[in-house]
Amino acid sequence: MSHTAYHHRSPMDAVHGILLSFPVALFSTALASDVAYLNTSEIQWTNFASWAIAGALVFGGLVAAWALIDWLLKLRRPGSRGRLAYFATLAVMWVLGLVNAFHHARDAWSSVGTAGAGLSVATTLLALAAGWMFFSRSLRWDAVR
């Protein structure tokens, strides 16, 4: 499909994309910190992961709220299923991130372990999927058909 088949994105979409970049980067940082902790047992890595998760939750919540409002405002337009899938991805990412934050609040080894690292993998993959959904030309929900 040619580029002209798509509606142009608004400046607000650029702001949305910038806000979305924070959960992608911060959940990935938390995962890298978990891996570093599992390899070194240096407690500071769990602290770093906890802060990264907290930041990802703040920006992820803003992005999810924005996506929910966008979906509700454009409910009857073409592409509303794509918007719903995008919001659902963000919502699951945020909920798992919150569980991960609680898990990382534990003490020492129990804060990461396999469950904490698994939650970090899941949130990172969901954040990357949301980024792909938002930025991918193949999934632009305002496509003219």
VOFI-806350 format. One record per residue: residue in three letters; x, y, z of N, C-alpha, C, CB in turn. Coordinates in steps of 0.05 Angstrom, whole numbers, plus 5000, padded with zeros to 4 digits. Glycine has a CB too. Layout:
N
ALAXYZXYZXYZXYZ ...
***
This chain:
145
MET501749775000500050005000501850255000498150005024 SER501050454986502650694984502350865009502050854960 HIS504151045014504051215037501551395037506551395038 THR500651465013498251635012495751505021497951734983 ALA495751235024493451095033492851135063493650795027 TYR494651255077494351295105493751585112496851205120 HIS492251625133491851895143494451985156489551905164 HIS494952245155497352345168496852365198498152625157 ARG498952305213498652315242498752605252500852145255 SER497452655274497352925285499752965303494752965300 PRO500353215311502453275330501953135357502753565335 MET499353085364498752955389499652655388495752965395 ASP499652545364500652265361503652265366500052165332 ALA505052475359507952485365508352495396509152735352 VAL506752645410506952655439506352375451505052865451 HIS504252245440503551985449505951785445501051885434 GLY507151805421509451635415511851685434510351675387 ILE512251935441514451995459513851875487514852305462 LEU511351905496510651795522510851485522507751875530 LEU510151365499510351075496513250975497508950985470 SER515051145489517851055489518951015517519551265474 PHE517851145537518751105564518250825575517451315582 PRO515750715573515450435583517150245567512550355580 VAL517550285541519150105525522050105536519150185495 ALA523150345540525850365550526150285579526850655547 LEU524250355596524550305625523950015632522650485640 PHE522049885619521649595624524049435613519049495611 SER525149525591527549385580529949425600528249495553 THR530149665611532249715631531849545655532250015639 ALA529449505664528849335688529649045681525849355696 LEU529148955657529848685650532948655650528748615622 ALA534248855638537248845638538348855666538349075621 SER537149005684537949015712537548755726536549245726 ASP535248625720534748355732536848155723531948265724 VAL537548165697539647985687542248045701539848005656 ALA542848295704545348365717545348275746545848675717 TYR543148295760542948205788543247905789540248285800 LEU541947755771542147465771545047375766540347345749 ASN546547535751549347465746551347555767550147575719 THR550647765782552547875801551747865830553148165794 SER549147835835548047855862548548115876549147625879 GLU549148325861549548595871546748725875551348775852 ILE546048775901543348865907542549125894543148905937 GLN544449295886543749545874542349505847546349715869 TRP542749285834541349225809538349195813542448975795 THR537549075836534649055842533449325848534148865865 ASN534949495861534049765866533649915840536049925884 PHE535549885822535450025796532949915781538049975780 ALA532549655781530249535767527649645779530249235769 SER527449675806525049775819524450055810525349765849 TRP526450225808525950505799525150505770528550665803 ALA526450345753525750335725522850245722527650145709 ILE521950045737519249945736517250165744518849695753 ALA517950305766516250525775515850735754517450655801 GLY518050815741517851015719516250915696520651085710 ALA516650655689515150535667512150535673516150255661 LEU511450485698508650485706507350765704508350375735 VAL508850965712507751235710507151305681509851445722 PHE509151275663508751345635506851145621511351355620 GLY507050885629505250685618502350745625505950415627 GLY501850845649499150915657498051145641499050985686 LEU499751345636498951575619498351485591501251785619 VAL500051315580499551225552497051055551502051065542 ALA496650875570494250705570491650875573494350505593 ALA491751085590489451255593488851405567489851465616 TRP490951495554490751635528489551445508493451745519 ALA490551195507489550995487486550935493491250745488 LEU485850915518483050865525481251085516482750825556 ILE482051335521480451565513480251575482481651825524 ASP482451525469482451525439480551315429485351475429 TRP480651075441478850855432475950935436479550595446 LEU475351045460472551115466471551345448472351195495 LEU473251535442472451755425471951665396474451975425 LYS473351465387473151375359471951095357475951375346 LEU470151025376469050765378467650675353467150755401 ARG466150855340464550775317466050805290462050945316 ARG468450895291470050925266471450675258472051155270 PRO472250655233473850415225476450405241474450425195 GLY477250165247479650125262479350125292481550345255 SER476950125302476550125331477549865344473650175338 ARG477549645329478549395340481549415344477849155322 GLY482949545325485849585328486449755352486949715303 ARG484849965357485250135380484749985406483350385379 LEU482649805405482049645429484349445435479449495425 ALA485449325414487649135418490149285429488349005391 TYR490649525419492849685429492449755458493149945412 PHE490049845465489449905493489749665511486650025496 ALA488649435502488849185517491749105522487248965503 THR493349135502496249075505497449255527497749105478 LEU496849505526497949695546496849635573497249985538 ALA494249565575493049505601494349255614490049465599 VAL494749045598496048805608498948865616495948575587 MET500249025600503049105606503149245633504149285584 TRP501249425637501249585662500649415686499149815660 VAL498649235684497949065706500248875713495348895700 LEU501448755693503848585699506148745710504648435673 GLY506448995701508449165712507949235741508649425696 LEU505449265748504849315776505449075793501849395779 VAL504748835784505448585798508448565800504248345783 ASN509848635779512748625779513948825800513848695751 ALA512649065802513549255822513249145850512049525819 PHE510949025855510548895882512548675886507748795884 HIS513148525866515048305868517848405874515048125843 HIS518648625860521248745864521548885891521848935842 ALA519248935905519349065931520248865953516649185938 ARG520348615946521248415966524248455972520848135955 ASP525248295990527948325999529848135984528148276029 ALA532148245976534448095965533547905942535847945987 TRP534547645944534147465922531247415915535447195930 SER529447425934526647375927525447605911525047345953 SER526847835909525748055893526048005863527148305901 VAL527847835855528247785827527547495822531047855817 GLY529447315826528947035821527846985793527146915842 THR526646755789525546695763522846835758525146395760 ALA521246865780518647005776519047295769516946975802 GLY520847435783521247715777522447755749523147835798 ALA524347585742525547605715523447535694527947415713 GLY521747345700519647275681517647505677518147025690 LEU516947635698515147865696516548095680514347965724 SER519148125684520548335669520648265640523448365680 VAL521048015633520947925605518247985593521647625602 ALA516047915608513347945598512748245594511347825618 THR513448415613512748705610514448825587513348845636 THR516948735584518548835562517348765535521448735565 LEU516548505533515448415507512748565501514948115508 LEU511148605522508648755518509149045510506848735543 ALA511049165523511749445516512749465487513849555535 LEU514449275479515449265451513149215432517549045448 ALA511249035439508948985422507249235419507248755433 ALA506849375441505249625440506649835422504749745468 GLY509249855425510750035407510449955378513650045416 TRP510649705373510349605345507549665335511049315344 MET505549625351502849675343502449975337500849585364 PHE503550145353503150425349504650535325503950585374 PHE507150445321508850555300508750405274511550565310 SER507650175273507650005249505650115228506949715256 ARG506650145204504850225182502750015177506450285157 SER503449765180501549555174499249545194502949285174 LEU499449665217497349665236496049935241498349555262 ARG496650125224495350395228492350355226496350595207 TRP490950425246488150375247486450585232487150365276 ASP487750795222486250995207486650945177487151275214 ALA487450705169487950655141485450685124489150375137 VAL485750805101483450835083483250575067483851085064 ARG480950455065480650205050478850245027479549975069 
***
